[in-house]
Amino acid sequence: MALERSEVEKIAHLARLGLNESEIPRTTETLNNILGLIDQMQAVDTTGIEPLAHPLEATQRLRADLATEENHRDAYQAIAPAVENGLYLVPKVIE
């Protein structure tokens, strides 16, 4: 399927592309090359080939869900000016 100049102008108008007169031939050629590649890809016989979810069929390596940091809350709150039930107390800023 090859595009004509008028079709490219219409596509450019619909896509709100401001193409100059000098850009239309190059754009027509580029779009025709893309459509030619699509035609080549569609011509490949894929019967009997199962679709892939991922090209490498790789599985993600997962690490163990273990806590690696110690709880330092008591040490951090020891230097805080005001703490109650494990929470930092701050002055009221909204009246």
BAFI-423484 format. One record per residue (C-alpha): residue number from 1; residue in three letters; x, y negated, z. Coordinates in pm, 1 decimal, decimal comma. Each point is the difference from the previous one (the first is absolute). Layout:
SITE resi resn       c1       c2       c3
SITE  NUM  ALA        X        Y        Z
...
This chain:
SITE resi resn       c1       c2       c3
SITE    1  MET      0,0      0,0      0,0
SITE    2  ALA    165,3   -321,0   -113,7
SITE    3  LEU   -114,2   -340,8    112,9
SITE    4  GLU    -51,6   -284,0   -243,7
SITE    5  ARG     92,9   -361,8     61,0
SITE    6  SER   -363,4    -97,8     59,8
SITE    7  GLU    -38,7    272,2    263,4
SITE    8  VAL    313,0   -117,6    181,8
SITE    9  GLU   -130,2   -357,0     -6,3
SITE   10  LYS   -329,8    120,9    147,1
SITE   11  ILE    178,7    202,8    270,2
SITE   12  ALA    218,3   -300,3     84,4
SITE   13  HIS   -309,4   -218,5     27,6
SITE   14  LEU   -179,8    250,2    225,5
SITE   15  ALA    311,0     34,5    218,5
SITE   16  ARG     37,7   -378,0      5,4
SITE   17  LEU    350,6     20,5   -144,8
SITE   18  GLY    124,7   -308,9   -175,1
SITE   19  LEU    186,5    148,0   -295,9
SITE   20  ASN    168,5   -226,7   -253,0
SITE   21  GLU    -24,2     74,6   -370,7
SITE   22  SER    361,5    120,9     10,1
SITE   23  GLU    -71,5    246,1    285,2
SITE   24  ILE   -296,4    175,3   -161,6
SITE   25  PRO    200,0    218,0   -245,9
SITE   26  ARG    242,2    112,9    271,9
SITE   27  THR   -288,8     70,4    240,0
SITE   28  THR   -184,7    193,9   -271,2
SITE   29  GLU    309,2    212,5    -63,4
SITE   30  THR     52,8     62,5    373,3
SITE   31  LEU   -361,5    103,1     54,9
SITE   32  ASN     10,7    228,0   -305,7
SITE   33  ASN    318,4    163,5    135,0
SITE   34  ILE   -171,7     60,9    335,6
SITE   35  LEU   -305,7    148,5   -170,9
SITE   36  GLY    227,6    216,6   -215,2
SITE   37  LEU    168,9    136,0    311,5
SITE   38  ILE   -339,8     76,0    151,4
SITE   39  ASP    -98,5    186,6   -317,5
SITE   40  GLN    322,0    205,7     22,9
SITE   41  MET    -70,7     86,3    362,4
SITE   42  GLN   -357,6    101,3    -78,7
SITE   43  ALA    121,0    224,5   -283,0
SITE   44  VAL    192,2    222,5    243,2
SITE   45  ASP   -173,1    333,8     61,4
SITE   46  THR    -62,7     25,0    374,8
SITE   47  THR   -229,0    301,9      4,2
SITE   48  GLY     84,8    232,7    284,5
SITE   49  ILE    200,2   -260,7    188,2
SITE   50  GLU   -125,5    -80,1    346,7
SITE   51  PRO     -6,7   -369,7     95,9
SITE   52  LEU    251,5   -113,7    259,6
SITE   53  ALA    -69,8   -216,8    301,7
SITE   54  HIS    369,2    -91,6     15,8
SITE   55  PRO    263,9     56,5   -269,3
SITE   56  LEU    238,4    171,0    240,8
SITE   57  GLU   -262,0    189,2    204,1
SITE   58  ALA    204,0   -100,8    304,0
SITE   59  THR   -130,9     18,2    351,7
SITE   60  GLN     78,4   -267,8    251,9
SITE   61  ARG    238,0     96,1    275,3
SITE   62  LEU   -153,7    -92,7    332,3
SITE   63  ARG    187,7    -49,2    322,1
SITE   64  ALA   -123,9    135,5    326,8
SITE   65  ASP   -239,1   -231,9    180,7
SITE   66  LEU    205,7    -40,5    314,4
SITE   67  ALA     61,1   -303,0    220,7
SITE   68  THR    363,0    -99,8    -46,5
SITE   69  GLU      4,0   -312,5    217,5
SITE   70  GLU    -24,8     -5,9    376,2
SITE   71  ASN   -264,6   -206,1    176,1
SITE   72  HIS    172,3   -319,8    121,7
SITE   73  ARG   -317,2   -183,5    101,5
SITE   74  ASP     88,2    -16,5    370,0
SITE   75  ALA    346,7   -138,9    -72,8
SITE   76  TYR   -137,6   -261,5   -241,1
SITE   77  GLN   -278,5   -105,2    236,2
SITE   78  ALA    236,8    -23,3    298,4
SITE   79  ILE    131,3   -332,3   -136,4
SITE   80  ALA   -343,3   -137,2    -98,3
SITE   81  PRO   -139,2   -281,8    216,2
SITE   82  ALA   -344,9    160,3     41,4
SITE   83  VAL   -111,9    359,0    -65,7
SITE   84  GLU   -311,3    187,9    105,3
SITE   85  ASN    -87,4    364,4    -76,4
SITE   86  GLY    267,6     20,8   -269,6
SITE   87  LEU   -118,5   -315,9   -179,4
SITE   88  TYR    175,9   -335,6    -29,1
SITE   89  LEU   -195,0   -286,4    155,1
SITE   90  VAL     19,5   -330,2   -184,8
SITE   91  PRO   -141,8   -344,2     80,1
SITE   92  LYS   -343,3    -82,9   -136,5
SITE   93  VAL     39,6   -221,5   -309,5
SITE   94  ILE   -364,3    -32,8   -108,8
SITE   95  GLU   -237,9   -191,4    221,9
